[in-house]
Amino acid sequence: MKNKLLNNIGLKVMAVLFAIILWMVAAGINNPVGTQAFYNVQVQLTNTGSITSQNKTYKVEDGTDRIRVTVRAPRTVLEELSKENISATADCSKMTEGNAVPIEVTINDRYLADSVETIQKDKEYVSLDVEDKKNRQLSIEVVKNGTLADGYVAGRVETETNRISLSGPESIVNSVARAVVEVSLDSVTSDVEIEAPIKLLDADGAEITSSDIKKNISSVRVTVPILNTKEVPVEYEVSGTPADGYSMTGVVSVDPATVLVAGRESALEEVTSIRIPAERLDVTDAEESVTETVNLRDYLPSGVSFGDSSFNGTVSVTVEIEAIHRKNISIAESSIQLLNVPAEWQAEVVQGQDITLTVAGLQRYLNLTDASSVTPHADVSTLLDAAGSPPAGEVEITVNFILPDTVQQVSPVTAVIRLTRRAQETVQAAS
C-alpha cells in the first residue's frame, strides 16, 4: 500500500492542484465577482452630544450626509445585498477643526460582510455648520387685520402668555425681529377669541420658517374685546385770578375739542363729555395766556377708553389772558340826562365843563366803546333835602353810566348842574 501511495508522487500532487484550479475556474464561471453602486445612502451622525454639550448647534451642509456606496463582491452576494444592509455613520467626536466628520461604511450583515471584497464611498466627510447656541425671549405682538364695522373699535387685546422663548443657531435666532400673531377683524361686531399660530419675522417683515429654531410654544390664545364708540366734547373749568392789570379774555381753546371714546354700551350711556377740573387749569397771577397739556386718561370714567388708536390721550388747553388797558371818553354836557327833577324846579348841565369818563378793559372791547355807547345820566333826587327840595344854583352831581359788560368804569365822574325854581305861573301851567 505504501509503495502504491508513494509511486509517481509528483504526478499525483499535480493532479490534485489541477483539480483545485479546475474547481475554482468552474466556480468563477458560475458565481463571478462584480460591483454594484448604491445611491443616496443616508449617513447617520453619532455622538452629537460632543457638539451640543458645548452649547453649540450643528447643521449638515447641503447633501454632504448623502453618499454613493460601491460594493465589490460575488454575484450571489450582490443579489442578496440591499441599501438596508449598508451602514454609513459619522462620529461627531472625531470632527476636525474644519467641522468635517469622517464617514465610515460597513455591511451590517455578517454573513454578507465576509464575502464582500471592497466597499468604496464617494465622500469622505460630512460637513457641518457649527454655531454657538442662542437662547432668547421675545414679546408676542398681536397684529389686527381687516376693518371693523362702523361704530366699533378693538379694545385691549389679551393673550394667555405674552412671551415666547427661542433657541437655535445664533445667526438665525438673532435674525428674528418680531414674534406676531395675526387676528382678522373684518366686519366683526362681537368679541373675538381664537388660537392663533405664532409667526417669527425678520427686520423686513419676512417670515422665518427655519426648523433650526426651537420654540417653547407654537400658538397662543388671543382675546380681542369689541367695543362701541362715541364722540364727546372736552369741557373745562378755570380757577384763579390773573395778575393785577391782566384779565382772561373769555376765550379758551382746546385741541382737540372732541375725542372718540370706547366701551361697552352700558358704560358709554353715562358719558356725555370729558371734563377737566378747575384745579388743573389755574391762572393765578398769570400775565400771559396759559397753555396746559392735559392727559385725559386721568378723567376717563371706569370702563371707558379712547376709541382712536392714534390718539395719545392728551389735549392742549389755552386760556387766553391779556393786559387791561384804559380809555378816556369825552362826555358832552348835552348828552347827560338829568333824572327825577322836582316839578317846580328846572335843571340843566352847566356848559363849558371838561367831563371825562375813564373805562378799563381789554383792548378789543375798548375799541368798541365810545361816547355813544355809555349813556350818561345824573339823578337829581340824590340832592334833595329833608323837605324834598334841591339846593338852588350850581351844584356838583355824580354822573352815572350804562356801560357794556365788557368794560368797567375806573373812577367817579361828576358834573356841575344849575338848579332854578320855576315861577309859580310856570309850575301851574305845567301842572
C-alpha positions in Angstrom: 0.0 0.0 0.0 2.8 2.4 0.9 4.5 1.7 -2.3 1.3 2.4 -4.2 0.8 5.8 -2.5 4.3 7.0 -3.0 4.6 5.8 -6.5 4.6 8.7 -9.0 4.0 11.2 -6.1 4.8 14.2 -8.3 2.1 13.4 -10.8 -0.4 12.8 -8.1 0.3 16.3 -6.4 0.0 18.0 -9.8 -3.3 16.2 -10.3 -4.7 17.5 -7.0 -3.6 21.1 -7.8 -5.1 20.8 -11.2 -8.4 19.6 -9.7 -8.5 22.5 -7.3 -7.8 25.0 -10.1 -10.4 23.4 -12.2 -12.9 23.7 -9.4 -12.1 27.4 -8.9 -12.5 28.1 -12.6 -15.8 26.4 -12.6 -17.0 28.2 -9.5 -15.8 31.6 -11.1 -17.8 30.9 -14.2 -20.9 30.1 -12.2 -20.5 32.9 -9.4 -18.4 35.7 -10.9 -17.2 38.8 -8.8 -18.8 42.1 -9.7 -19.5 45.6 -8.4 -22.8 47.4 -7.6 -23.5 51.0 -6.7 -26.0 52.0 -4.0 -27.1 55.7 -4.3 -28.4 58.2 -1.8 -27.3 56.3 1.3 -28.1 58.3 4.4 -25.2 58.9 6.8 -26.2 58.8 10.4 -24.5 61.2 12.8 -23.4 59.6 16.1 -22.1 61.2 19.4 -23.7 64.5 18.5 -23.6 65.2 22.3 -19.9 66.1 21.8 -21.2 69.2 20.0 -24.3 70.1 21.9 -22.7 69.7 25.3 -20.6 72.7 24.4 -23.7 74.8 24.0 -23.4 74.7 20.2 -25.7 73.8 17.4 -24.9 72.0 14.2 -26.5 71.7 10.8 -25.5 69.4 7.9 -24.3 71.3 4.9 -26.4 70.5 1.9 -26.1 67.0 0.6 -23.0 66.0 2.5 -24.8 63.4 4.5 -26.0 61.5 1.4 -23.4 59.3 -0.3 -22.9 56.7 -3.1 -21.5 53.4 -2.0 -19.9 50.9 -4.4 -19.6 47.3 -3.3 -17.4 44.6 -5.0 -18.5 41.0 -4.2 -19.6 37.8 -5.8 -22.7 37.8 -7.8 -24.7 35.8 -5.3 -23.7 38.2 -2.5 -24.6 41.2 -4.6 -28.0 39.7 -5.3 -28.8 39.5 -1.6 -27.3 42.9 -0.7 -29.6 46.0 -0.4 -29.2 49.6 0.8 -30.6 48.5 4.2 -27.5 46.2 4.6 -25.2 49.2 4.3 -24.5 51.2 7.5 -23.0 54.7 7.0 -22.1 56.6 10.1 -20.1 59.7 11.1 -18.8 60.0 14.6 -19.1 63.7 15.7 -16.5 63.2 18.4 -13.9 62.8 15.6 -14.9 66.1 14.0 -11.9 68.1 12.5 -11.2 71.7 13.1 -12.9 72.5 9.8 -16.1 70.9 11.1 -15.7 67.8 8.9 -16.8 64.4 10.3 -15.2 61.3 8.7 -17.6 58.7 7.2 -17.4 55.0 8.0 -19.2 52.5 5.8 -19.8 48.8 6.8 -22.1 45.9 5.9 -24.3 45.2 8.8 -25.0 41.6 7.8 -22.0 39.5 9.0 -22.6 36.6 6.5 -22.7 39.1 3.6 -19.8 41.2 5.0 -17.4 38.2 5.0 -17.9 37.7 1.2 -17.5 41.4 0.3 -14.1 42.2 -1.2 -14.3 46.1 -1.1 -16.6 48.9 -0.1 -16.0 52.4 -1.6 -17.8 55.7 -0.9 -17.9 58.9 -3.0 -17.4 61.2 0.0 -15.0 61.0 2.9 -16.6 63.5 5.2 -19.9 65.0 6.4 -19.6 68.8 6.5 -21.3 70.5 9.4 -22.2 74.2 10.0 -21.5 74.6 13.7 -22.6 77.7 15.7 -23.0 78.9 19.2 -26.4 78.1 20.6 -28.5 81.2 21.4 -31.5 81.4 23.8 -33.8 84.4 23.5 -37.2 85.7 24.7 -39.5 87.9 22.7 -42.7 89.7 23.4 -45.6 88.4 21.4 -47.3 91.1 19.3 -50.9 90.9 18.1 -51.4 92.2 14.6 -55.1 93.2 13.9 -56.0 92.8 10.2 -59.2 94.0 8.5 -61.7 96.7 9.2 -64.3 96.6 11.9 -67.9 97.6 11.3 -68.7 101.3 11.7 -69.1 102.4 15.3 -66.8 99.7 16.8 -63.2 99.5 17.8 -61.0 96.8 19.3 -60.3 97.0 23.0 -57.2 96.0 24.9 -56.0 92.6 23.5 -55.3 89.8 25.9 -53.1 86.8 25.4 -52.7 83.7 27.6 -49.0 84.5 27.6 -47.2 87.4 26.1 -43.7 86.0 25.7 -42.1 83.2 23.6 -38.7 81.5 24.2 -36.5 80.7 21.2 -33.3 78.6 20.9 -31.1 77.7 18.0 -28.1 78.8 16.0 -27.1 82.3 17.0 -27.2 83.7 13.5 -30.8 82.6 12.9 -32.1 83.5 16.3 -30.5 87.0 16.0 -32.3 87.5 12.7 -35.7 87.3 14.4 -37.0 90.8 14.9 -40.6 90.1 16.0 -42.9 87.4 17.1 -46.5 88.0 16.0 -49.9 86.5 15.9 -52.5 87.8 13.3 -56.2 88.3 14.0 -58.8 89.2 11.4 -61.4 91.7 12.5 -63.2 92.3 9.2 -66.8 93.4 9.9 -66.6 92.0 13.4 -69.2 93.3 15.9 -68.6 91.0 18.9 -65.6 89.8 20.9 -63.1 87.6 19.1 -61.4 84.5 20.8 -59.0 82.4 18.7 -56.0 80.1 19.0 -53.5 81.8 16.7 -50.2 80.5 15.4 -47.0 82.5 16.3 -45.0 83.7 13.3 -41.4 84.8 13.5 -40.5 87.8 11.3 -37.2 89.4 10.3 -36.5 93.1 10.2 -38.1 93.3 6.7 -41.2 91.6 7.8 -40.5 88.3 6.0 -41.4 85.1 7.9 -38.6 82.9 9.2 -39.6 79.3 8.9 -36.3 77.6 9.7 -36.7 74.3 11.5 -33.4 75.0 13.3 -35.2 77.4 15.7 -37.0 75.7 18.5 -40.0 77.5 20.2 -41.4 76.7 23.6 -44.9 77.4 22.2 -46.2 77.5 18.6 -49.5 79.2 19.1 -51.3 81.3 21.7 -54.9 82.0 22.6 -55.9 85.6 21.9 -59.0 87.5 23.1 -60.0 90.8 21.4 -62.9 92.7 23.0 -65.0 94.7 20.5 -66.3 98.0 21.9 -68.8 100.6 20.9 -67.6 104.2 20.3 -68.9 107.7 20.9 -67.7 111.2 20.1 -67.9 113.5 23.1 -66.7 117.1 23.8 -63.8 118.1 26.1 -65.2 120.5 28.7 -63.2 122.5 31.3 -63.3 124.8 34.3 -60.7 127.5 35.1 -59.5 128.6 38.6 -57.5 131.5 39.9 -57.3 135.2 39.0 -54.6 136.7 36.7 -52.1 139.3 38.0 -53.2 142.9 38.6 -53.7 144.6 35.3 -54.5 141.4 33.4 -57.7 139.6 32.6 -59.0 136.4 31.0 -60.5 137.3 27.6 -63.1 134.5 27.9 -61.5 132.6 25.1 -60.4 129.1 25.9 -59.2 126.8 23.1 -59.0 123.0 23.4 -57.2 120.9 20.8 -58.7 118.5 20.0 -62.1 119.8 21.1 -63.8 116.4 20.9 -62.5 112.9 21.5 -63.7 109.4 20.5 -64.3 107.2 23.5 -64.9 103.4 23.5 -66.5 101.0 25.9 -69.4 98.7 26.5 -72.7 100.2 25.5 -73.8 100.4 29.1 -70.7 102.3 30.1 -71.0 104.8 27.3 -74.6 105.7 28.1 -73.4 107.8 31.1 -70.6 109.6 29.2 -71.6 113.0 27.8 -68.2 114.7 28.0 -64.7 114.5 29.4 -64.4 117.3 31.9 -61.1 118.9 33.0 -61.4 120.1 36.6 -60.7 123.7 37.6 -57.6 122.9 39.7 -55.9 121.6 36.5 -56.3 125.0 34.8 -55.0 127.5 37.3 -54.3 131.1 36.0 -53.4 132.7 39.4 -51.1 135.7 38.9 -50.7 134.9 35.2 -49.5 137.8 32.9 -49.9 136.0 29.6 -52.0 133.2 28.1 -51.7 129.9 30.0 -51.3 126.7 28.0 -51.5 123.3 29.6 -51.1 119.8 28.2 -53.7 117.7 29.9 -53.8 113.9 29.9 -57.4 113.0 29.6 -56.8 109.4 30.8 -56.9 110.8 34.3 -60.5 111.8 33.8 -61.9 108.8 31.9 -64.8 107.1 33.7 -64.3 103.4 34.7 -64.8 101.0 31.8 -64.1 103.7 29.2 -61.1 104.1 26.9 -60.2 106.1 23.9 -61.5 104.8 20.6 -58.8 106.1 18.3 -55.5 104.2 18.5 -53.6 107.1 17.0 -54.7 109.4 19.9 -52.2 109.6 22.7 -54.8 110.8 25.3 -53.5 114.4 25.7 -55.1 117.7 24.7 -53.7 121.2 24.7 -55.8 123.8 26.5 -55.0 127.5 26.2 -56.7 130.1 28.5 -56.3 133.5 26.8 -55.1 136.3 29.1 -54.4 139.9 28.0 -53.3 143.1 29.7 -56.1 145.5 30.8 -56.0 148.9 29.1 -57.7 152.2 29.8 -59.5 154.7 27.6 -60.7 158.2 28.3 -64.0 159.2 26.7 -65.1 162.9 26.5 -68.7 163.3 27.6 -70.7 166.2 26.0 -72.8 168.1 28.5 -75.8 167.8 26.3 -75.6 164.0 26.4 -76.1 163.8 30.2 -79.7 163.0 31.1 -81.0 164.6 34.3 -83.4 162.3 36.1 -86.0 162.9 38.8 -86.0 166.7 38.7 -88.8 168.1 41.0 -91.7 169.6 39.1 -91.2 173.1 40.5 -87.5 173.0 39.6 -85.6 173.4 36.4 -82.2 171.6 36.0 -79.5 172.0 33.3 -75.9 171.0 32.9 -73.6 173.9 33.0 -71.8 174.3 29.7 -68.0 174.5 29.2 -67.1 171.7 31.5 -64.4 169.1 30.8 -66.2 165.9 31.6 -64.2 162.7 31.0 -65.1 159.1 31.6 -62.2 156.6 32.1 -63.0 153.0 31.4 -60.8 149.9 31.6 -60.9 146.6 29.8 -59.4 144.5 27.1 -58.3 146.5 24.0 -60.6 144.7 21.7 -63.6 145.9 23.8 -62.3 149.4 24.4 -62.1 149.8 20.6 -65.9 149.3 20.5 -66.7 151.6 23.4 -67.2 155.4 22.8 -69.5 158.2 24.0 -72.4 156.9 22.1 -72.4 153.6 24.0 -72.1 154.7 27.6 -75.4 156.5 28.2 -74.5 159.2 30.9 -77.2 160.2 33.4 -77.5 162.0 36.8 -80.2 161.5 39.4 -81.2 164.9 40.9 -83.2 163.2 43.6 -79.8 162.5 45.3 -79.6 166.2 46.1 -82.9 166.7 47.8 -83.1 167.8 51.4 -85.4 166.5 54.0 -88.2 168.8 52.7 -87.7 167.3 49.2 -86.1 170.4 47.7 -82.8 170.6 45.9 -80.3 173.4 46.6 -80.7 176.3 44.3 -77.9 177.4 42.0 -74.9 175.5 40.7 -74.1 172.2 42.4 -71.9 169.2 41.7 -73.7 165.9 41.0 -72.4 162.4 40.3 -72.8 161.2 36.7 -73.6 157.5 36.2 -73.2 155.5 33.0 -74.8 152.5 31.5 -71.7 150.6 30.2 -71.2 147.5 28.1 -70.5 144.4 30.2 -67.0 144.2 28.7 -65.6 147.3 30.3 -65.6 148.9 33.7 -65.6 152.5 35.0 -62.3 153.4 36.6 -63.2 156.4 38.8 -66.3 158.5 39.6 -67.4 161.3 37.3 -69.1 164.5 38.4 -70.6 167.4 36.6 -71.9 170.8 37.7 -75.6 171.4 37.1 -77.7 174.6 37.7 -81.0 174.3 39.6 -83.6 177.0 39.3 -87.0 177.2 40.9 -89.7 177.8 38.3 -92.1 180.7 38.6 -95.4 179.8 40.2 -97.3 180.5 37.0 -95.0 178.2 35.0 -95.4 175.5 37.6 -99.2 175.8 37.4 -99.1 175.9 33.6 -97.0 172.8 33.7 -99.5 171.2 36.0 
